[in-house]
């Protein structure tokens, strides 16, 4: 199967992209976290603050504060047990999962966090964040400022940063369940994690930004990763003060190859544990990862400025959004993905305005995809089907974040149509007032970024999803990201064919009833 056809089917016809007769071996499933063996470890403080209020004073973090930061980004926060049969006399029908503040498809968490750190009371070097034990594992000791800067095309002042975060993807961790569909999920999951990281960084007073373009093999070599098993998807420098940030750097400095850089460091091969005894082939994932890699820094590109007008139709001006503040720690703990728990309730215009504005406004972040001084059309935008929103006719709308208005695309109640497009009826959309679709261009900027553009687009969609989920919780509502929906049906609702766009993910949002369950957090 050619890659273009595979990615098309991955989005519009998953059955054609999937491996036929796939059976999930639950007994041999991998752990949701990576465990290294026989390496030096640094325990992190378990005295995690339950509020993030008052954390904004800019200061280089000590080890304790860094531990708090990592826990809020990706630490274990909840143990969940689900019982599938009330008649069971043993524990065979009990499924246990370990939850984090950033949601993940099937709670499988295919991503891992690595950090290059230069802080007091800690040897300078590259570490893995051991989620299971809330500690750092030293992978490689030494100062790698120059190496990382070169791998980023000398577009970042790495020496001024106290740390650099690497978000990787372990292919097997959700391939074992979702087979080839894992490739789409992994990009979205990475984006949700990055969105959570950027929001937490703001609360800690850290400056941050995201590099989607870098020398893959050089970064993997630094961390000691086997690209057949795991690969870095994003690099996020962290500093206390704003750093020099260049989207393209100088031509003289940019001409660096991955092969050159890898030759500067000796290889490291670390022993780690994944639990699965039989790891199946995931050839499409590794093939796409390989063709997406950037071999030298001259391949780094930027999107040309492009501003398209919104579609016609009735314009609904939304009320001015309020400048709201909320305790991110409390919101993270209260985040919940309702399914059968949604219940219809009226949403007022101010709630809708706050949700849309806050999600898109917080989505503005430093990146290496566009020139800062140029005005661009949002790469990830929002369309929404409304029902029972006070003062706004039911219908399908396109949100214009620049003007903060809704453009009506199709009037009417689309809930039943959306429900028929669900592949699983795990959410009753008839009880949902807001059904939001994150949208992007169909060609995922392939002419600019090649196949790497697909995973970049999925990551940016995931980042926006996390902003929507956090915003919904702060307004007393819940959201449930869904990929089991008919993409073509939703594209038709919004008349997207002429725009060259498509729906990337569906998020029902609305009030919900409390679920009857016993719940306890890891930290309380």
BELJO-V107774 format. One record per residue. RES is the residue in three letters. PHI is phi in whole degrees, 0 to 359 (NA if undefined). NEAR is the number of other ideal C-beta (glycine too) atoms within 12 Angstrom. Layout:
BEGIN
res-><RES;RES>
phi-><PHI;PHI>
near-><NEAR;NEAR>
END
This chain:
BEGIN
res-><UNK;UNK;UNK;UNK;UNK;UNK;UNK;UNK;UNK;UNK;UNK;UNK;UNK;UNK;UNK;UNK;UNK;UNK;UNK;UNK;UNK;UNK;UNK;UNK;UNK;UNK;UNK;UNK;UNK;UNK;UNK;UNK;UNK;UNK;UNK;UNK;UNK;UNK;UNK;UNK;UNK;UNK;UNK;UNK;UNK;UNK;UNK;UNK;UNK;UNK;UNK;UNK;UNK;UNK;UNK;UNK;UNK;UNK;UNK;UNK;UNK;UNK;UNK;UNK;UNK;UNK;UNK;UNK;UNK;UNK;UNK;UNK;UNK;UNK;UNK;UNK;UNK;UNK;UNK;UNK;UNK;UNK;UNK;UNK;UNK;UNK;UNK;UNK;UNK;UNK;UNK;UNK;UNK;UNK;UNK;UNK;UNK;UNK;UNK;UNK;UNK;UNK;UNK;UNK;UNK;UNK;UNK;UNK;UNK;UNK;UNK;UNK;UNK;UNK;UNK;UNK;UNK;UNK;UNK;UNK;UNK;UNK;UNK;UNK;UNK;UNK;UNK;UNK;UNK;UNK;UNK;UNK;UNK;UNK;UNK;UNK;UNK;UNK;UNK;UNK;UNK;UNK;UNK;UNK;UNK;UNK;UNK;UNK;UNK;UNK;UNK;UNK;UNK;UNK;UNK;UNK;UNK;UNK;UNK;UNK;UNK;UNK;UNK;UNK;UNK;UNK;UNK;UNK;UNK;UNK;UNK;UNK;UNK;UNK;UNK;UNK;UNK;UNK;UNK;UNK;UNK;UNK;UNK;UNK;UNK;UNK;UNK;UNK;UNK;UNK;UNK;UNK;UNK;UNK;UNK;UNK;UNK;UNK;UNK;UNK;UNK;UNK;UNK;UNK;UNK;UNK;UNK;UNK;UNK;UNK;UNK;UNK;UNK;UNK;UNK;UNK;UNK;UNK;UNK;UNK;UNK;UNK;UNK;UNK;UNK;UNK;UNK;UNK;UNK;UNK;UNK;UNK;UNK;UNK;UNK;UNK;UNK;UNK;UNK;UNK;UNK;UNK;UNK;UNK;UNK;UNK;UNK;UNK;UNK;UNK;UNK;UNK;UNK;UNK;UNK;UNK;UNK;UNK;UNK;UNK;UNK;UNK;UNK;UNK;UNK;UNK;UNK;UNK;UNK;UNK;UNK;UNK;UNK;UNK;UNK;UNK;UNK;UNK;UNK;UNK;UNK;UNK;UNK;UNK;UNK;UNK;UNK;UNK;UNK;UNK;UNK;UNK;UNK;UNK;UNK;UNK;UNK;UNK;UNK;UNK;UNK;UNK;UNK;UNK;UNK;UNK;UNK;UNK;UNK;UNK;UNK;UNK;UNK;UNK;UNK;UNK;UNK;UNK;UNK;UNK;UNK;UNK;UNK;UNK;UNK;UNK;UNK;UNK;UNK;UNK;UNK;UNK;UNK;UNK;UNK;UNK;UNK;UNK;UNK;UNK;UNK;UNK;UNK;UNK;UNK;UNK;UNK;UNK;UNK;UNK;UNK;UNK;UNK;UNK;UNK;UNK;UNK;UNK;UNK;UNK;UNK;UNK;UNK;UNK;UNK;UNK;UNK;UNK;UNK;UNK;UNK;UNK;UNK;UNK;UNK;UNK;UNK;UNK;UNK;UNK;UNK;UNK;UNK;UNK;UNK;UNK;UNK;UNK;UNK;UNK;UNK;UNK;UNK;UNK;UNK;UNK;UNK;UNK;UNK;UNK;UNK;UNK;UNK;UNK;UNK;UNK;UNK;UNK;UNK;UNK;UNK;UNK;UNK;UNK;UNK;UNK;UNK;UNK;UNK;UNK;UNK;UNK;UNK;UNK;UNK;UNK;UNK;UNK;UNK;UNK;UNK;UNK;UNK;UNK;UNK;UNK;UNK;UNK;UNK;UNK;UNK;UNK;UNK;UNK;UNK;UNK;UNK;UNK;UNK;UNK;UNK;UNK;UNK;UNK;UNK;UNK;UNK;UNK;UNK;UNK;UNK;UNK;UNK;UNK;UNK;UNK;UNK;UNK;UNK;UNK;UNK;UNK;UNK;UNK;UNK;UNK;UNK;UNK;UNK;UNK;UNK;UNK;UNK;UNK;UNK;UNK;UNK;UNK;UNK;UNK;UNK;UNK;UNK;UNK;UNK;UNK;UNK;UNK;UNK;UNK;UNK;UNK;UNK;UNK;UNK;UNK;UNK;UNK;UNK;UNK;UNK;UNK;UNK;UNK;UNK;UNK;UNK;UNK;UNK;UNK;UNK;UNK;UNK;UNK>
phi-><NA;290;295;298;294;300;293;297;293;300;264;253;209;298;300;287;272;276;284;293;57;285;238;274;266;295;292;248;291;284;291;279;215;268;240;272;238;72;243;298;236;234;295;252;298;270;275;281;293;273;229;253;292;76;259;273;296;297;195;300;288;272;297;295;294;298;298;297;300;296;294;291;283;211;286;288;238;200;253;242;238;243;252;267;218;284;268;292;260;234;255;291;261;259;250;250;224;250;260;226;291;273;291;211;300;69;53;260;47;288;264;233;247;236;223;262;236;225;229;294;64;210;303;295;169;255;232;257;276;279;295;298;246;48;208;257;245;285;262;205;267;139;267;239;306;295;298;294;300;295;294;265;76;52;256;222;277;301;302;277;265;279;199;224;259;244;260;248;234;262;297;289;299;235;294;303;260;262;40;296;297;302;297;290;296;296;293;297;299;298;294;300;298;297;300;295;299;294;292;294;302;300;292;269;77;267;274;211;189;239;256;267;244;193;278;303;295;292;294;298;296;301;273;77;265;270;293;283;244;202;208;289;252;205;235;231;290;234;216;272;255;305;255;292;231;240;282;227;69;269;299;297;278;281;283;230;250;297;298;300;294;301;291;279;234;288;286;233;234;259;274;225;242;241;86;299;272;235;260;279;288;231;297;294;292;290;294;294;296;293;287;273;288;254;270;213;287;290;276;293;225;228;282;292;303;208;236;258;285;281;293;284;97;300;257;248;282;271;297;300;291;281;278;254;231;213;280;300;300;294;297;299;293;269;297;212;258;292;232;282;271;299;222;294;207;282;253;270;295;293;299;296;298;297;298;292;293;295;295;283;291;287;284;289;212;287;208;250;259;211;285;298;281;263;270;239;290;303;288;242;235;240;242;209;259;254;213;66;267;303;81;235;300;303;163;260;227;250;269;262;290;290;263;56;224;255;254;289;259;217;286;114;267;257;297;294;297;298;296;293;275;282;278;233;265;272;228;270;289;291;258;244;280;235;240;262;239;280;239;203;288;296;273;43;55;298;296;267;249;65;291;297;300;296;290;298;297;296;295;294;298;297;298;290;302;296;296;295;295;295;296;297;297;296;261;83;240;235;224;227;297;227;246;274;217;278;297;298;299;292;300;290;303;266;53;271;305;290;269;68;243;208;278;265;198;246;229;292;224;174;295;211;272;299;275;283;211;264;221;215;272;291;247;208>
near-><18;14;27;20;15;29;39;24;23;39;37;24;19;28;16;18;30;23;25;10;8;20;13;21;19;18;13;18;27;34;26;36;35;39;26;32;15;14;27;21;22;30;17;33;24;17;14;31;24;21;19;31;17;14;26;18;14;20;18;27;34;19;26;23;35;39;37;29;45;43;41;43;45;44;38;33;34;27;23;26;19;20;17;13;13;9;9;13;9;9;13;13;16;17;19;17;24;24;32;41;41;43;41;38;38;31;30;34;40;46;47;44;47;46;47;44;44;32;29;16;19;31;21;23;31;41;42;42;46;36;37;27;23;34;30;37;37;30;39;32;22;22;18;36;28;22;32;45;35;33;46;49;39;34;36;40;24;33;22;22;38;37;45;45;47;47;46;41;50;43;43;36;38;35;41;36;30;34;31;37;38;44;42;44;41;45;50;49;48;51;47;47;45;48;45;46;47;43;40;41;39;28;34;39;25;37;29;38;36;41;44;46;44;48;40;42;32;39;40;37;35;41;48;34;36;24;30;19;31;37;42;45;48;49;45;46;44;43;33;25;17;19;26;23;29;26;31;25;27;16;14;11;20;29;19;36;24;31;17;20;32;27;16;22;28;12;17;25;17;27;15;29;18;29;22;24;14;14;21;23;18;32;20;30;44;25;23;36;38;23;25;37;31;40;27;24;34;21;25;34;27;28;34;16;15;19;15;20;13;30;28;14;21;20;20;31;16;33;21;13;24;20;10;20;17;27;22;39;32;21;35;37;27;27;37;31;33;33;27;22;25;35;23;21;25;20;33;24;26;22;34;41;34;33;42;46;35;35;41;33;24;31;35;26;36;29;35;37;37;32;20;19;9;15;15;26;26;36;38;45;39;47;45;49;48;45;37;27;34;21;20;35;22;26;29;42;42;40;42;32;32;20;18;26;27;39;32;30;37;28;20;19;24;33;31;20;23;40;31;17;30;29;20;17;17;20;34;26;39;26;29;44;38;49;50;50;45;48;40;41;32;27;23;38;32;24;14;26;32;27;33;38;32;39;43;43;42;45;48;46;46;49;47;47;47;46;43;48;42;44;42;42;34;32;35;23;39;40;45;40;41;38;37;28;37;27;36;19;26;42;30;22;38;40;25;29;15;14;25;18;34;37;42;45;46;44;48;46;48;42;29;31;19;13;18;8;14;12;18;14;23;23;25;11>
END
